[in-house]
Amino acid sequence: MSADRASVTVRIAGEEHTIRSNAEPEYTRRCASLVDERIQEIRAKSGLIEGHKAAILAALSIADELFQSEEAVETVRREVASRAANLTRRLESELAGG
């Protein structure tokens, strides 16, 4: 991340928005692109015309994706910790002559 705040103009749901952020401009564009794609996807699937409703549903969809990803990462962390503990026990047992 850059220490300076950069202004980036992006298009979301057909409207231009200027975003000021400490993030790199390309990262801001990627974020905006994800939001725009999700809004367009929801509009296409549901036929919603109202932009704010599509934006709310897009935000909920992205939040759901985030929470599912966080759960998956936590599951992997627990599995890695369990395997590391088992390996440590086995190594300690072997080193102790067991």
N, C-alpha and C positions, 0 to 999 in steps of 0.2 A: 504494500500500500504506500501511496505517496503521502508525504507530510502536508502538501499543499492541497487545498480544496480545488477541484477542477469542475468546470461546468460542462455538461454534456447534454445535447439536445437529442431526445429519442422520440419515437412515435409509438404510442400505445393506444390500441383501440381506435386508430384513425386520428388521434389528437397528438400534437407535439407537446412535449413537456421538457423543460430544462431542469436537469437534476444537478445539484451541487453536492459533491461527495469527496471524501478523502481517498476513495478507491480509484484505481486506474480507470481511465475512460472506457477501455475495452471491456473491463469487468462490468461496469455500469450498463454498457450496451447489451452485454450478454444477459444480465438480469432483466432488463427491459424487454428483451426479445422473448425470454421465457414467459413473462407476464402477458405480453401481447399474444404469443402463440396459444397460451392457455385460454385467454379470453376468446380468441377466434374459434378455438376448438369447442368451447362451451356454447358459443353462439350458433355454431354449425349443428351441434347435436341437439340443442334445445329449442332453437328458433327464437331465442331471446333477442329482443330489439333494444331494450333498455340497457345502456352501457353500464350503469352502476350495479345492476343486478348481476350482469355477466362478470363484472370486476369482483364482486363479493364472492361469487361462486368460484372464480379463478383463485382468489386468495385462500378460500377454504380448501380447494384442491391441492394447492401448493403446500399449505400447512399440513394437510394429511400426508402428503408425500414426505415432507420433512420428518414428521413424527414416526412414520413407518421406517424411514432410513435410520433414524436415531435408535429405534428398537433393534433393527438388524445389526447395527454396529455394536450395541451393547451385548447382544447375543454372541457375536463373534468374540468380543472382549472376554466374556465369561468362559467361552470355550477355550480360548488361548490360555487364559489363566489356569484353568483346570488341567489342560494338557501340560503346561509348564510345571505345575505342582506335582503331577504324576511323574513326569520325567525327573524332576529333582529328587523325589522319593526313591525312584529306581536307581539313580546315580549314587545317591548317598548309601543305599543298601549295598550296591556293588562295591563301592569304595570301602565300606566297613567290613567287607568280606562275606557278605550275606548272599 
